[in-house]
Amino acid sequence: MRPARALIDLDALRHNYRLARLRHGSRALAVVKANAYGHGAVRCARALEADADGFAVACLEEAQELRAAGITRPILLLEGVFEPAELDAVERDDLWMVVHHAEQLRIIEAARPATPYAVWLKINSGMNRVGFMPEAAADAWQRLNASGKVGEITLMTHFARADEPHVIGTEAQISRFDAATADLPGARSLANSAGVLGWPAAHRDWARPGILLYGADPMPDAGNGLLPVMTLESRVMAVRELAAGEPLGYGARFHAERPTRVGLVAMGYADGYPRSAPDGTPVSVDGQPTGLIGRVSMDMLSVDLTDLPAAGPGSRVELWGNEVPVNAVAQGAGTIAYELLCNVKRVRFEYRDSLSA
């Protein structure tokens, strides 16, 4: 069996959720969109259901997968609905939905629900992606309230640069949101993962932790005590020797500056490891640090074993996890941990959970 696998530590997932809720000091929706950032939405939601105040997903299809798996906690559709026909499923599956543009508002006004919808009204406080402009917030709230189609209205916004603690943009977003909603009743939700960890002024009624749940700290220099949930690993499948000056791999990107012992590893970009990772990207072999050499191929990559004489065929290779921070790999590859985790595929997924042992 090909040794490439992703080990998912559900105890670590619960630890991270509890830490987020404690830091925020109020309720928290566990964000499990995009298949729980590549970790498996159903398994992660089941592991969190006893703790989580609810879940957040991107769209109806993701919510329906959770309901079909028996998840009963509240589920918020972060993108809301795309067409009127989806409202039947929203009502049937008892889902909450974000309203962030005028067409969604009109869809609700034209609906005939048997029970009122639970709506989260999104305000654009400065990210300028989705959400009602601050000057339109009160009118949108009034229209929803007057429609007779909704119950409780939660007010929300989303931060653009909360993971940059020294940038004043987040303070400005909080101020704009507060000014726009000052006269409106209802619970508030401002804090994403970085907001939970770095912006106490954003701690209100609901948090929406996402990436932090999976142990990839959006503020990696802060020492927030998050535990990695995914360990991506494989094994050395073969070893070869390069003489000084010899090239390695596609494009001959790497040339050996000394006699080099190369370990070939069953992991490639078809598994989700980034092709853009440069020479020297950290890896761990049998618990010892070393680096990637040569261009990542579809099904394999190469690591430097020159200073690890005991390593050879069968040696365990961690690409990220407890020994190699996923943020370090992402930084080297010119991307973010979110993308790396979401891209993992083809490898075997194995779940570890002390509560089900």
C-alpha positions in Angstrom: 0.0 0.0 0.0 1.3 3.4 -0.9 2.4 5.0 2.4 1.2 8.6 1.8 -1.4 9.4 4.4 -3.0 12.2 6.4 -3.4 11.6 10.1 -6.2 13.6 11.6 -6.1 14.2 15.4 -9.6 14.9 16.5 -8.5 15.4 20.1 -6.4 18.3 18.8 -9.4 19.6 17.0 -11.4 19.7 20.1 -8.6 21.3 22.0 -8.4 24.1 19.5 -12.1 24.7 19.5 -12.2 24.9 23.3 -9.2 27.3 23.3 -11.0 29.6 20.7 -14.2 29.6 22.8 -12.3 30.4 26.0 -10.3 33.2 24.3 -13.4 34.7 22.8 -15.5 34.4 25.9 -18.8 33.7 24.2 -20.4 31.4 21.6 -18.5 30.1 18.6 -19.5 28.6 15.3 -16.9 26.0 14.2 -16.2 26.7 10.5 -16.1 23.4 8.6 -16.5 24.7 5.1 -14.4 23.3 2.2 -14.6 19.8 3.8 -13.4 21.2 7.1 -10.4 22.8 5.3 -9.5 19.5 3.9 -9.8 17.5 7.1 -13.2 15.8 6.5 -16.3 17.8 7.4 -18.5 15.0 8.7 -15.8 13.5 10.9 -14.7 16.9 12.3 -18.3 18.0 12.9 -19.1 14.7 14.7 -16.0 15.2 16.9 -17.0 18.7 17.8 -20.8 18.4 18.1 -20.7 17.9 21.9 -18.7 21.1 22.3 -19.6 23.4 19.4 -22.4 26.0 19.6 -22.9 25.4 15.9 -21.2 25.2 12.6 -20.6 27.3 9.6 -20.3 26.2 6.0 -20.1 28.0 2.7 -23.2 26.7 1.0 -26.3 24.6 1.1 -24.7 21.4 -0.3 -22.1 21.4 2.5 -24.9 21.9 5.1 -26.9 19.1 3.7 -24.0 16.7 3.9 -23.8 17.4 7.7 -27.5 17.1 8.2 -27.5 13.7 6.3 -24.7 12.6 8.6 -26.9 13.3 11.7 -25.4 16.7 12.8 -28.2 18.5 14.6 -26.4 21.7 15.9 -27.2 25.0 14.1 -25.5 25.4 10.7 -24.9 28.8 9.1 -24.7 29.2 5.4 -21.9 31.8 5.0 -22.7 32.6 1.4 -26.4 32.5 2.0 -28.7 31.2 -0.8 -28.1 31.5 -4.5 -31.7 31.1 -5.7 -35.2 31.1 -4.2 -35.6 27.3 -4.6 -32.9 26.8 -1.9 -35.2 28.3 0.7 -37.2 25.1 0.9 -34.1 23.2 2.0 -33.1 26.0 4.4 -36.5 25.6 6.1 -36.6 21.8 6.0 -33.1 21.4 7.4 -33.4 24.2 9.9 -30.5 26.2 8.6 -29.3 29.7 9.3 -28.3 31.9 6.4 -26.2 35.0 5.8 -27.8 37.8 3.8 -25.1 40.0 2.2 -26.6 41.5 -1.0 -29.8 43.0 -2.2 -30.9 40.1 -4.3 -30.9 37.8 -1.3 -33.0 40.4 0.6 -35.5 40.4 -2.3 -35.6 36.5 -2.3 -36.6 36.5 1.4 -39.1 39.2 1.0 -40.9 37.2 -1.7 -40.7 33.9 0.2 -43.6 32.3 2.2 -41.9 30.3 4.9 -43.9 28.3 7.4 -41.5 29.3 10.2 -39.3 32.5 10.3 -35.8 32.3 8.9 -32.8 32.8 11.1 -30.7 35.5 9.3 -27.2 36.9 9.8 -27.0 40.3 8.1 -23.5 41.0 6.8 -22.1 44.5 6.8 -19.2 45.5 4.6 -17.0 47.3 7.1 -14.0 47.6 4.8 -13.1 44.3 3.2 -15.1 45.4 0.2 -16.0 41.9 -0.9 -19.5 41.2 0.1 -21.9 42.8 2.6 -24.2 45.8 2.7 -22.4 49.2 2.9 -22.5 50.7 6.4 -25.0 53.4 5.3 -27.3 50.8 4.0 -27.2 48.5 7.0 -30.2 50.1 8.9 -32.4 49.9 5.8 -31.5 46.3 5.1 -32.3 45.4 8.7 -35.6 47.3 8.6 -36.6 45.5 5.4 -35.8 42.1 6.9 -37.7 42.9 10.1 -40.7 44.4 8.2 -40.9 41.4 5.9 -42.4 39.1 8.6 -40.2 36.3 7.1 -37.4 36.4 9.6 -36.9 35.9 13.3 -33.7 36.9 15.1 -31.3 38.9 13.0 -27.6 38.6 13.9 -25.3 41.3 12.7 -21.9 40.4 11.3 -18.9 41.6 9.4 -15.6 40.0 8.2 -12.0 41.3 8.7 -9.5 41.7 5.8 -6.3 42.1 7.8 -6.9 40.8 11.3 -3.9 38.5 11.0 -1.7 41.6 10.8 -1.7 42.9 14.4 0.2 46.1 13.7 -2.1 47.3 10.9 -4.8 49.7 11.9 -7.3 48.5 9.4 -9.0 46.1 11.8 -9.6 48.8 14.3 -11.2 50.9 11.6 -13.4 48.0 10.6 -14.6 47.5 14.1 -15.4 51.2 14.4 -17.3 51.3 11.1 -19.3 48.2 12.1 -20.2 49.6 15.5 -21.3 52.9 14.0 -23.4 51.3 11.4 -25.2 49.0 13.8 -25.4 51.2 16.9 -29.1 51.6 16.8 -29.9 48.0 15.7 -30.8 45.2 18.1 -29.4 41.7 17.8 -26.4 39.6 18.5 -23.0 40.5 16.9 -20.4 38.4 15.2 -17.0 40.0 14.2 -14.2 37.7 15.1 -12.7 35.2 12.7 -9.7 33.1 13.8 -7.3 36.1 13.9 -10.0 38.2 15.5 -10.4 35.6 18.3 -6.7 35.4 18.9 -5.6 39.0 18.4 -8.4 41.5 18.7 -10.3 41.5 22.0 -12.3 44.5 20.8 -13.9 42.2 18.3 -15.1 39.7 20.9 -18.9 39.9 20.9 -21.7 37.4 20.9 -20.5 34.9 18.3 -17.0 34.0 17.0 -16.4 32.2 13.8 -13.1 30.3 14.2 -11.9 28.6 11.0 -8.2 28.0 10.3 -7.2 28.0 14.0 -9.4 24.9 14.6 -7.0 23.0 12.4 -3.9 24.1 14.3 -2.5 26.6 11.7 -2.1 29.7 13.7 -3.0 32.9 11.7 -0.6 34.7 14.0 2.3 32.2 14.2 4.6 34.4 16.2 2.1 34.8 19.1 2.4 31.3 20.7 -1.3 30.7 21.0 -1.0 27.0 22.0 -2.8 25.6 19.0 -2.2 21.9 18.2 -1.8 20.7 14.6 -4.7 18.5 13.5 -3.3 17.1 10.3 0.0 15.3 9.9 0.8 14.7 6.3 3.4 11.9 6.0 4.8 9.3 3.8 8.0 7.1 3.7 11.2 7.0 1.8 10.7 4.5 -1.1 14.3 4.5 -2.5 17.7 6.1 -2.0 20.2 7.2 -4.6 23.6 8.9 -4.6 24.5 12.1 -6.4 28.0 13.2 -7.2 28.9 16.8 -6.7 27.6 18.8 -9.6 25.0 16.4 -10.7 21.4 17.6 -11.2 18.2 16.2 -9.8 14.6 16.1 -11.1 12.6 18.0 -13.6 14.2 21.1 -14.9 17.4 20.2 -13.1 16.6 22.9 -10.5 18.8 21.3 -7.9 22.5 20.7 -8.5 24.5 18.9 -5.8 27.2 21.0 -4.2 28.6 18.0 -2.5 28.2 14.2 -2.7 24.5 14.0 -1.8 22.4 11.1 -0.6 18.8 11.5 -1.9 15.7 10.0 -0.5 12.8 9.5 -2.9 9.4 10.0 -1.1 6.0 8.8 -2.1 4.3 12.2 -2.1 3.7 14.7 -4.9 1.6 17.6 -6.1 -1.2 15.1 -7.0 -1.5 14.5 -3.3 -1.6 18.2 -2.5 2.0 18.9 -1.7 2.8 22.2 -3.3 4.8 22.0 -6.6 6.1 25.6 -5.8 8.0 24.4 -2.7 11.6 25.5 -3.1 14.8 23.6 -2.2 15.3 23.7 1.5 11.6 23.6 2.4 11.6 21.8 5.8 10.7 18.2 6.2 11.3 15.7 9.0 12.8 12.2 8.4 12.5 9.8 11.3 12.1 12.8 13.6 15.2 14.6 12.3 15.0 17.9 10.3 16.2 18.1 6.7 14.9 19.7 3.5 13.4 19.2 0.2 15.7 19.1 -2.8 14.6 19.2 -6.5 11.3 20.0 -8.0 8.2 18.3 -6.6 6.8 15.8 -9.1 3.2 14.5 -9.5 3.8 11.4 -7.4 7.1 11.9 -5.6 9.5 14.3 -4.2 13.1 14.2 -3.0 14.7 15.0 0.4 18.3 15.4 1.5 19.5 12.4 3.5 23.2 13.3 3.4 23.4 14.1 7.1 21.0 11.4 8.1 23.0 8.2 7.6 20.5 6.0 9.5 17.7 7.0 7.2 16.8 4.9 4.3 13.9 3.0 2.6 11.0 2.8 5.0 12.0 5.9 7.0 9.0 8.0 8.0 8.8 11.4 6.4 6.6 14.2 7.8 5.7 16.9 5.3 3.8 18.9 7.9 2.4 18.3 11.4 3.8 18.3 14.8 7.4 18.4 13.7 7.1 20.6 10.6 4.6 23.5 10.9 2.3 23.8 8.0 2.8 27.6 8.1 6.6 27.1 7.4 5.8 25.0 4.3 3.3 27.5 3.1 5.6 30.4 3.5 8.3 28.7 1.5 5.9 27.8 -1.2 4.5 31.3 -1.5 1.0 30.5 -0.3 -1.0 30.1 2.9 -1.8 27.1 5.2 -5.4 27.3 4.2 -4.6 26.3 0.6 -2.2 23.5 1.5 -4.7 21.9 3.9 -7.6 22.2 1.5 -5.6 20.7 -1.4 -4.7 17.4 0.3 -6.2 14.5 -1.7 -5.5 11.0 -2.9 -3.7 10.1 0.3 -5.2 7.8 2.8 -7.0 9.6 5.7 -6.8 8.1 9.1 -8.6 9.5 12.2 -7.4 9.4 15.8 -9.9 10.1 18.5 -9.5 9.1 22.2 -13.3 9.4 22.7 -14.0 6.6 20.2 -11.1 4.3 21.1 
